[in-house]
Amino acid sequence: MRSEIDKLLVTLSDPAARKGFEMEMLSFKQMFSRYNSFKVQGAKLDWAEISPPPASQLVRYDSLSRQADLTSLNKLAVLKVNGGLGTSMGIKGAKSALEVKNGSTFLDLTVQQIQHLNTTMHIDVPLVIMTSFQTQADTIRVIKKYVNDSVRLLTFNQSRYPRIFRDTMLPCPRTAEDEGRTWYPPGHGDLFMSLRRSGVLEQLLSEGKEYLFVSNSDNLGGVVDTAILQHFIESDLEFLMEVTNKTKGDLNGGTLVNYDGTLRLLEVGHVPFEHIEDFKSVFNFKIFNTNNLWINLKALKRILDNEGLNLDIIEKTINLDNGEVVIQLETAAGSAIQHFKKAQGIVVPRRRFLPVKNCADLLLVRSDIYRIENGHLIPNDYRLFQTTPTIKLSDNFQSIDEFQSRFKTIPSISELDHLTVTGDVHFGRACDLRGTVIVAATEGQRIDIPDGSVLEDRLVAGNLNMIEL
């Protein structure tokens, strides 16, 4: 592997580009070496040493009482992880450039949040966006309109690592400038090294920024919370992970555990096979990681400069369109918690975790369940119950193009509890869905819900055959 990586280096003639690429490849070679060691020694954790975190390491959000003052807020920077594509929704570019609501994209909403914070509090919180080689162009296109606005925007690219052929365990690219499918961004855990390599870490510290709030760009609930910031500062923490209670859809999510006396992020890939069901059980682990993280920048620099930050490696197997099978080695930002001297988890309300991973999630956030206020997604007051409805859409709605073609307008769902739609179904304008609604078209059928339809506790099948539930 080292020999093949060195061959890639000599394919770059520009000295500046070669220097940056060499730093990336050094990090990759170190990760690959650790990966090989894990394969020999075993990467699974000792299950007997794993237990839920004790009360001293886990605080509850509702116990917080004080808000951060202006001095503390002026020491804050916000980072959005924005390296991923929207492939699960049939989007070729950055998911963050997709319209969420009222013409605003994920990135627009994030900028609006920081604008509002800065203007109302008369402070200077910079917004840092970590892009990848896959999302940089889309990101710049969206944010360039904010260049002269009341928020400072800093961007940097995360690393670009070579995919590995599974059969030969050699890198896929033949040159440093090979096509994009032979490369990948190595997960959000790369933000720490890339933050330093880009010079942004030193820039933030030189400006007096001490605290960094990190969240995913597609998590519309990941916003600055001044009570959490105050707790982070008062408790003299170096790392704080926001966790929330599991639901049925979160069983595979990484969870915060105590491992041999240390807080660690436990991912399903590190669980012995015979304990997978134990890992998923809400009786054993009630919480999961939202990837909303609070980090002390001085502590981060100390760790990077001294002992280093070796994060747990996640191996992913990818089947390419041409039939080849490749491996990606990734890391999760939350696994850094084990390297910080004083770390905690905080159990936050579900509203702080509102990701858009598929078109069912998009239907929810585009609906009248929410309104936008200063970039924040706020639940509408007229919904009787504040729990969000369950929405299940079949593969016919998987891509954004199919999704948008099947809804002339987004239905009103303010009184909806559950929606399941399967098959070739199309909704007209101004529909109203209430209670439990199931619309099922069998293969070869098409169901068109007429404009203005009100469906309440209904099963719709066949040629608009409506059955009351």
N, C-alpha and C positions, 0 to 999 in steps of 0.2 A: 504493500500500500504506500509506504513512504516513497519508494522509487517512482511509482506512478504519479503521485502528487508532485514530486519534483519535476517530472516531465511536463506537467501542466504549467508549472511556474515559468519555464523557459519559453512558452508560447506567447508570453506577454512582452512586448517591446517597450511600452511606456513605463519609465522608472517609477512614477508616482502610483500608477495602477498596480504595478507589480509589487510594490511595498505593501499596499493595503491588502492585496490578494494573499501575499505571503503570511501576513498576520492572521488572516482568516484560516488559511490552511494549517498553520501551526496549531490553532485551537482545534481544528477538525482532527488532526493527527493525534492529539492528546486524547480527544474523546474516543476515537477509534481504538486507541491502545487500551483505555479503560474498559471499553465494550468487550474487547477480546479477553481481558482479565476476568470480567464478570461471566463470560461464557464458560470459562474454565472453572472458576470458583463457585459460580452460581449467583444470580442476581436477586434471588428470592430472599425475603426477610424471614427471620426466625419467628414463627407465629406465636410461640410461647412468650416472646418478649413484647408483644403488641397489646395495648390496652387503650381504652378511651382516655382522652386527656383529663387530668384531675381538675378540680374546680379552680385551683390557683392559676392554671394555665388557660382558663376559658372564662371570659367575662361576658355578661349579657348586655345587649344594647340598651334595654329598658332600665338598666342601673345607672346609665350616664346622666349627668345632670347639668354640666357646665358646657358652654360654647367657647370655642377658641376666640381670642381677642385679635385685634388688628396686627399686633406685633407677631403673633404666631402665624397668622395667615400670610403675612409677607415673607415668611420663611418656607412657604409651600410651593411646590411645582406639581403639575398634573401630567401624567404620561398615559397615552392611549396606545395599546398594542394593536397594530393595524397592518399586520403582515400577511393576513390570510385572504384567500379568494373565496368567492361565493359559489364554489363548484357544487355544493349540496343543493343549491337552488338554481342551478343551470346558468350561473353568472360567470362570465369569462374574466371579468375584472375584479377590482376590490369590492367586497360586500359593503364596505363602509360608504361607498359612493352611490348605493341604492337609495331611492327615495323611501323614507319611512312614513311621513305624514305631512300633509299641507305643503308639498314641494320641497321639504327639507330632508337631506340625507342624514345618515348617522354622524358624519363629520360636521355637518352644519349644526346639528343639535348640540354636539360637544362644544363647538366654538361659541354658540349662543349662551351655553351655561357659564363658561368662563368669562365671557363678555359681561354678563349680568353680575357675576360675583365681583369682578374688578370695578365696575362702574358704581355699583351700590355701596361697596365697602371702601372704595378709593384705595385700592391696593393693586399690586402687580404680580399676579399669579401667571406664570408662563405655561403655555400648553405645548407639551412635547409629544410628537407623534413618531412612533417607531414603524417605519414602512419596511417592505421587502422589495427585492428586484421585481416581484410580481405586482406590487400595489403602488409603487412610488409614483408612476405617471398619473394614475387616477387620483391619488391623494393630492398631488400638486395642482391638478386641474380644479378640484373642488375648493381648496383653501386659498388659492391665489387672490380671490376676491376680498379676502380679509387682511391683505398686506398692510393697509393703512388704518386698521381698526384698533379697538381698545384691548386687544389681546396680542401678546407676543407669541409667535408660532415658531417652534424649533422642530426640525425634522432630521432624522438620521435613518440610514438603512441598516437593518440587521444583517447578520452573516448570510452568505450563500454557500451551502455545502454540497458536495457531489453525492448524488445517489450511488448506491453500491449494488452491483449485480449479485443476486443471491447465490448463484451457482459458482461464481469465481471469487466472490468477495473482493472485487476490484472496482475502481470508480467507473461510472458510466461515461462521463465526458472524456473526449480525447484532446481537447484544448480548453484553455481558460474561457474562451468565448463561444463554446458549443451552445447548441440550442437550449432553451429554457427547461425543457422536460427532463434534462439530465441533471438538473440542479434543484435544490429545494431550500426554503427557509427553515432552520432547525428548531422551530417551536418558540414559545414566548420566554422560555428560560434563557434564551440567548440575549435578552435585553440587558443583562448586567454587563457582560463583556462588550457588547456593541455600544452601550452607553459610554463606557470608558474609552474604547477604541476611537469613537467618533469625536471625542473631546467635549461632548455635552456634559458629562459628569463634572469635569473640571470647571466648565463654564458656569454651571449651576452653583457649585460651591463658591466660586469666586464672586458670585452675585449675592452671597449670603443665604442661599436656599439650603435648608437643612433636612426638609421632609419631602418625600415623593409619594403621591397617591397614584397607584397603577390600577388600570382596569382594561378589559377588552373593549374594542371599539363597537362591538355588536351588543354589548350589555347596556341597555338603556336605563338600567337602574344603578349603574356604577357612577355615581356623582359625588362631588365633594360634600362631606358631612362634617360640620365644624365641631360637633360633639365628639365624634370619633377622633378627630385630630387633637382635641384637647386632652382626651384620655391617653392618647399615644404619647403626648408630650409630658403630661403630669406623671405618668407611670414610668417615664424614662426608658421607653421601649426602643428596641432597634428594628423590630420586625413585627407587624401585626397582620394577621390573615383574617379576612371576613369569611365566616362560614354561615350557613343557614340550614334549616331543617330539611331533611330529605323528603321528597315525594316519590311516587312510583316511577317517575321519569328520571330520577337522579341516582338510581341504584348503582350505576357503574362509575359515578363521579368520585374523584379522589377525596379522601377524608383525612381529617387531622387526627393524629394518634400520638400516644406516648410510646416511644420505643426505647427500651432500656434507659429510661430517665430523660430522654430528649424528645422534644416536639418534632414530629416529622409528618410530611405529606405522604400518605399511603395511596398509591395508584394501583389499579387492578392488575397491571402488568408485573407488579412486584409481590403479588400474593401467590403462595403455593397453590397449585391446582386444586388440591383437596379442600382448600379453605375459601374458594371463590364465593360459595353461597353464604359463608359466614361473613365475608366482606360486604356482600350486598344487603345483608339483613339489617333492617332498621332497629332491631332489638339490640344488636351489637354496636352499630355505629349510626347515630341519629343525624349526623351533620355531614355536609360536604363543602368543598372549597369553591367559593364563587370567583376566585381569581381577582378579587378586589384586595389589593395589598397596600400596606403603609410601610415605608422603608426610611430608615435614618440614613441619609446620604453620607455622613461622616463615617458611620459604621461600615457602610458598603465599601467605601474607599479603603478603609483599614483592612478589611478582609481581602479585597482584590490585591492590595499591595503586599500583603504578608502571606497568609496561609493559602489564599486562592479559594475558588468557589466551584468545587466539583459537584455538579448536580446529578441526581439520579437519572440514568439514561433510559429512554423509552424507545423500544424497537418497533418500527412500523413496517409492515410488508405491503407493498403497492404492486398491483397488476396494471402494467401499462397497456395502452391500446394495441400495441404491436405484439402482445402476448408475453413480453418479457416480464420477469418478476424481479423487483428491486427492493432494497432496504433503505429506510430513512432512520437516522439516529436523532432523536429529539430530546429536549429537556423541558420541564415545567417550571415556571418562575416560583411557584409555591414551594418547591422542594428546597429552595434556598433557606427556608426557615431554620433548618437544623444547624446552619453555620453561624447564626447570630446569637450573641450571648444572652440577650434578654428578649424573648419572643413570647407572643400570646396569640390566642385565637379569640375572636369576638363573634357571638351569635347574633346575627342581624336579621331584621324582618325580611320577608320574601321580596318586598318591593325593591330591595337593593340588588336583586338578581333577576333581570328581565332580558335575557338574551334572545336574539332572533336567529335561530339555527335553521329554520325551514319556513315554508310558506304558511303553515298553520300558525306559527308564531307571528308572521307578518300580518296575517288577517286579524289577529288579536290586537296588535298595536295600531293598525290603521283604522280600527273600528271606533265606534262611539263609546267604548269602554274607557278610552283615554282622551285627554285633551293636552295640548302643548302649552306650557307656560314658561317663558324664558329659557327654552331649550329642554325643559324637564317634562317628562311624560307623567301627567297627573291623572289618577283615577277620577272619573266623573262622579259627582256627588249623588246623582239621581239613581245610581245602581243600588238596589235594595241590599244586596250582599256584596261585601268587598272582595270575596274570593273570585278569582278569574275563572271563566268557563273553560271546560275541557273541549279542545277542538282537534279532530282527527280527519285528515284529508288523505285520500288515496294517491297513488303514484300519478294519476291523471293531473294532479295539481302540483307535482313536484317542482317543475321549473317555473321561474318567474313569468316567462312568456305564457305558458299554459294557465297559470294562476290568474293572470290579468285578463286573459281572453275569456275566462269562465265566470268572471264577476263584472257585469256592466258597471255596477257600483258596489262598494262594500256594504253588506247588509247591516241593519241595526241589530246589535246583539246585547243591548244593555239589560235585557231580561232573559238572556240565554244561560242555561246551565251546562248543556252538553250538545255538541254537534259532531256527527259523523257523516261524511260524504264519500261515497265510493262510485267509481265508474264515470261514464261520460255525462257529467251534470253541468248545466249552465244556469246561472242565476241572473234574473232580470234586474232592472233598476228599482231602488227603494224597497227592497224586501225587508221583512222584519221577522227575526227568528227568536223564539221564546221557549223557555223550558228545555225539554229534550227533543231534539230534531235529528232524524236519521233520513238521509236521502240516498237510495241505493239503486243504481242502474246496472242491470246484468249485462253481460257481454253482448255487444251488438245493439243494445238499446241506447237511446239518448233521452235524457230528461231535461226539459226546459222549465225552470220555475218562472212563471209570468211576472212582469213588472208589478210592483206593489203588493206582492203576496205576503200574507201574515201566516207563518207556520208556528203553531204552539203545540208542543207535545204531539208531534206528528211523525209517522213513518211514511215516507213517500217512495213508491216503487212502481215499476212498470210505466204505463202511460199516465203519469200523474195520479196513480191510485193512492189516495190518502187514507191512512189508518190512524185513528186516535190511539195514543199510547196511554 
